[in-house]
């Protein structure tokens, strides 16, 4: 996500869902951008865990092949946006900026 750093955002990365959850519990984040498919806790699992923690952060889920599942999570209110891959970086930036207002 170096393009986000280039845009002035501070970013952190996790290699799987469980690592992401531990980082989120240890540090304050405003936004999570997660792939749908990850080892050790996928995107839907992470969204569900975060919902239970009642944290006030935004969640963008991305996937190349789980479009209907991603849209279902969006409709259920577990994620703020669902974006399909290949990722359109201009669209991603637009969505991020819209979440800040």
C-alpha positions in Angstrom: 0.0 0.0 0.0 2.9 2.3 -0.7 0.6 4.4 -2.9 -1.4 5.3 0.3 1.8 6.4 2.0 2.6 8.5 -1.0 -0.9 10.1 -0.5 0.0 11.0 3.0 -1.6 8.2 4.9 0.2 6.2 7.7 -0.1 2.5 7.0 0.6 -0.8 8.7 0.4 -4.3 7.2 -0.5 -7.7 8.5 0.1 -11.0 6.8 -3.1 -12.7 8.0 -6.4 -12.1 9.8 -5.2 -13.0 13.3 -2.1 -10.8 13.0 -4.3 -7.9 11.9 -6.7 -8.4 14.8 -3.8 -8.3 17.3 -2.4 -5.1 15.7 -5.9 -3.5 15.8 -6.2 -4.4 19.5 -2.8 -3.0 20.3 -2.9 0.3 18.3 -5.6 2.7 17.2 -6.5 2.6 13.5 -9.0 4.6 11.6 -9.4 2.3 8.6 -8.9 -1.4 7.7 -8.4 -2.5 4.1 -8.6 -6.2 4.0 -8.5 -8.9 1.4 -11.4 -11.4 1.5 -9.1 -14.4 1.4 -6.3 -14.6 4.0 -4.8 -17.4 6.0 -5.6 -17.6 9.8 -8.7 -15.5 9.7 -10.2 -14.2 6.4 -11.7 -10.8 5.7 -15.3 -11.8 6.8 -13.9 -13.3 10.0 -12.0 -10.1 10.7 -15.0 -8.0 10.0 -17.1 -10.1 12.4 -14.5 -9.9 15.1 -14.2 -6.1 14.8 -18.0 -5.8 14.9 -18.0 -7.6 18.3 -15.3 -5.3 19.6 -17.4 -2.2 18.9 -14.4 -0.3 17.6 -15.1 2.9 15.7 -13.1 2.2 12.6 -14.0 1.9 8.9 -13.5 -1.3 6.9 -13.0 -1.8 3.2 -13.0 -5.3 1.9 -11.5 -6.3 -1.4 -11.7 -9.5 -3.4 -11.3 -10.9 -6.9 -13.7 -13.8 -6.7 -16.1 -13.4 -3.7 -18.2 -10.6 -5.1 -21.6 -11.8 -3.9 -20.2 -12.6 -0.4 -18.5 -9.2 -0.2 -21.7 -7.4 -1.2 -23.6 -9.4 1.4 -21.2 -8.2 4.1 -21.6 -4.6 2.9 -25.4 -4.9 3.0 -25.2 -6.4 6.5 -23.2 -3.4 7.7 -20.1 -5.3 8.5 -18.0 -3.5 6.0 -18.2 0.1 4.8 -17.2 -0.7 1.2 -16.6 -3.7 -0.9 -14.3 -3.3 -3.9 -13.5 -5.9 -6.6 -10.1 -6.7 -7.8 -8.2 -5.7 -9.8 -8.2 -2.8 -7.5 -8.9 0.7 -9.0 -6.6 2.8 -6.9 -8.4 6.1 -7.8 -11.7 4.5 -6.7 -10.1 3.3 -3.5 -8.8 6.8 -2.7 -12.2 8.2 -3.4 -13.8 5.7 -1.0 -11.2 6.4 1.7 -11.7 10.2 1.4 -15.5 9.7 1.6 -15.2 7.9 4.9 -13.3 10.8 6.4 -16.3 13.2 5.9 
